[in-house]
Amino acid sequence: MSATTVFEPRIVLVTGTSSGFGRLTVEALARRGHQVFAGLRDVAGRNARAAAELTALATAEGLGLHVVEIDVTDETSVEQAVSTVLQTAGRIDVVVNNAGMNFAGPLEAYTAQEAHRQFDVNTLGALRVNNAVIPSMREQGHGALIQIGSLSSWLTPPFNGLYAASKAAQRSLTEAWQHELAPYGIESVVVDAAAYPTNIGPNTSLPQDQARMSLYGERLTSFIGDLTRRTTENAGNIGPADQVSDAVVALVETPPGKRPVQTLVAPTVQYEAIRDLNPQALRAARIVADDMGIGGYLAG
């Protein structure tokens, strides 16, 4: 990110900022001069340390970085957090929906209740947050909704179907928001990130039905081993996780109306394999919509 880039400081709310992409993003944005609200769940409990670290960083470096409690699975918590930001800063220019979790394992080992938890955080969490901020963005005539997506929304691997499905659903919501909100000056975009090294892997949730999971024993063990080995061997090509936060910062600083619907951040081979899929999908959507007589309702 060039230090000479000219931009207008934004007021940004980011969810899921205890570690990983979220933590890197709020620190980078604040150091660039933006007023940033770092959303954390359970500030007094499990995320007390992260909250203290962010507050100390803001004080030490004189940053406009504020911690705000938000649980994206709780509508009341979301509304209170958004209200706090609006009361403090007067507006919200950009929301970054980063909060997420990963359920990994064979699908048949998961109950519907467990699956609901995966979607409740990754998909419905973004829905709750965006529903809470859209009215103020509509009133001010501008705003941006940035979803942190995944390459798995394009590729569904075995033993990661719930996560991939939740991200594919998030992608569909992103596109619908883009079409529906464009007349109000609100953009909706997605950052499709590869599997960069963050805490989402170590914090993976496994199914409770260990008996069913054990039926996949040798194949599942082999799959995990191959994936881990390949990721380790390819670590140099994958690169650091701040490539994703840099992409988010660039989107935040992009002038209104100029943000691409998809930003892809991935190692070269994966990037080249995926990069043309979204433009092709958009072209196909335009053709189908025109044939259905609703092409005029699509953004762009």
N, C-alpha and C positions, 0 to 999 in steps of 0.2 A: 504494500500500500504506500503510495508516494506521499511524503510529508508535505509536498507543495500543492496537493489536490485542493481545489477550492470547493467548499460545500457549505450548506446552511446547517447549523447545529439542529439536531432533532431531539425530540422527547420520545424515548423508547422504553417499552415494557418488554422484558424478556422472561420467559418462564423456564423452570428447570435449570437454575444457575449454580447449583452446589458444586458441579464439576463438569468436565467434558466440554462439549461445544458451547453450552450455555455460559459456563464460567469464563472461558476464553473470550466469548463474544462481549460480555458486559465489561470486562476489563479493557478490551481493545476499543470499544465504543467510547467509554469514559475517558480514556487517554487521548482520544481524538477530539474531545471537547463536547461530546453529546451529554445530555442529561439522561441518565440511565437508571431505570428501576429494575433491580435484580429480584425476580420472583423466586421465593423459596417456600417449600412446604415444611411445617413443623419447625419454625425458627427457634423456639425455646427448647426443642428436643433434639432429634437426630441431626438437624442442620444448624444447630447452635454454633458449631465451630466455623462452618462456612460463612454464616452471617457475620460473625465476629471478624473473620479474616477480610471480608469485603468492606466492612465498616472501617477497619483499621487501614486498609489500602486507600480508601477515599480520604481519610484524614491525613495520612502520611503524604499523599501526592496532591492533595487539594482537588480531588475529582468530584464531579457531579454524579456520584454513584450512591444510590439509596437502596436499602434492602426493604422489600415489601413481602409480607406473608401472603402466599396464594397456594391453594390446593386445587388443581385444575379439575379434580373429580367432584368438587363441592361447589355448587352454583352460588351459594351465599358467600363463600370465601372469595370466589372470583369477582363477584359484584363489589364486595368490600374493597378488594385490592384495586380494582379499576377506579372506584370512587376515591380512594386515597390518592392515587396518582393524579387524577383530575383536580382534586382539591389542592394538591401540592404544586403541580406544574401548570395547571390551567388547560392542558390539552394533552392528547396522545397522538403523535405523528406516525409511529410505527409500532407494531406488535410483532414479536418474534416468538412463534409457538415452537419451543424447543423441548418442553417437558415430554419425556417418553420413557418407556421401559420395554424389555425384551423377554418374551416367553419362548423358550426353545425346547423342542421335544416332539415326539410323534403326536399328530393331531388326536388320535383315538384315546390318548392318555389324558386329555384335558376334558374337564366338564364344561358345560355351557357357562357356569358361573365363573370359572377361571378365564374363559375366553372373553367374557364380558369385561373383566378387569383390564385385559390387554387393550380392548377398544375404548374403554372408559378413559384411560390415560391418553393414548396416542391419537385417538380420533375425536371422541366426544369432548376431550379436554380442550382441543383447539376450537371446537364448536362453541363451547361455553365462553371461552375467552373472547372470541371474535364477536359473539352475540352481545357481550357486555360493552365492547368498545365501538362497535359500528354506529350506534346512535350519535355519539359525540363526533365521530369522523364525518358522518353524513352532514351534521350541522355545520362543521367547519369547512366542508367542501373538499377535503383531501385526507389521505391516510393510506397506509400500506400494511397488509397482513402477510407476514412472511412465515411460511411453514417449513420446518426442517424435516425433509423427507428422506428417502432412502432409495438406493438402487434396487432394493428388494421390491419396490413398487412396480418395477419392470420385470424382475426375475424372482420367481418363487422357488427357493431351494427347499429340499426336503428338511424336515425337522425344524423349520423356522416359518411354518405356514401362517401361524397366528400373527406374528410380527409383520410379515409381508402383506397379509390381508389388511391389517390395520393401516399400513402405510399406503396401500393402494386406495383404500377408502378415503384417507386424508387427501390424496391426490385428486380424487373426484370432487371432494368438497372445495378444494382450492380452485378448480376450474369453474365450478358453479358460482362461487363467490366472485370470481373474475368477471363472469358474464353478467351477474345480477347487480354488482356494485359499481361497475365502470361508469354508469350514468351519474353517479354521485361523487366521482373523483376518487374512488377508493380502489386501490390495486390489490390483487391477491396473487402471490407468487410462491414458488416452492424451490428450495435448495435440495437437490437430490445428492446425498452424500454417500460415498463408498464406506466400507467398514474400516474406518480409521480407529486407532487405539484410544478408546475412552473407557469409562467405567461401566458403560452399558453392557459390555461383554461379561466382565466379572460379576456384575449384579444381575445376571440372567435368572429368571424365575423358571423352575422346572415343574412339571406336572406332579400333582399329589398322588396320582395313581401309579405308584412305582411298579405294581404287578404288570400292568399293561406296557409300561415303558420297558420293562425287562425283556419283553418278547422281542424287542428290536436289538437286544444286547450287542452281539458282535458287529452287526452292520452299523449301529449307532456309534459304538466305540470307534470303529474304523473311520467313520465319517468325521467325527470330532478330531481324531488324530490327523487325518489328511488335511483338514481345514486349518488346524492349528499349525501344522508343519509348513504348509504353503504360506500362511500369513507370516510366520516367523522368517522363512526364507526370503519372502518378498517385502520385508519391512522397509528396506531402503527405497523401493519403488513406490510404496504406499505413501510415504511422506508423513509429516506431522499433522496433527488434528487442527492446528491453527490455519490450515488452508481453508477449512470450512468457515471458521470465524472470519477470516479475511473476506471471503465471498459474501458473508452476511453484512459486514461493514460496508462493502462496496454497494450492496443493494440499498442499505439505509441511506447512503450518501448520493445515490442516483436521483436525479431530478424527477419529480412526479410525472407520470405518464411515459417514462423511458425505461422502466424496469422490465426485463424479460420475464415471461411467465415461468420459465424453467432456467435454473442455474445448476449445472452439473459439476460436481467436484469429485474427481476420481483419478486413480492411476491411469497412465496413458492407454494401456490396452483396454481397460474397462471403459474409459472415457470414449475412445473411438468406437467401441461396440455399441454404446448407448446413445451417443450424441444426436444421431439422426432420427431416433425413435419419436421424440416429442414433436419435432416439426412435422413428421409424417402423420402422427396422430392428429395434430391440429388441422392439417390439410384434409384428412379423411373426415374429421368432425364437421368441417365447413361444408364439404360435399354432401354429407348425409343431411345436415341441417338445412341446406338449401333445397335439397330434394323433398324434405318434409315441410318446406314452406316457413321455416322458423330461423333461417340464416340471419335475418336482420336483428335478431335478439342476441347474437353472439358478440362478444367484445372484439375489437380490433377489425 
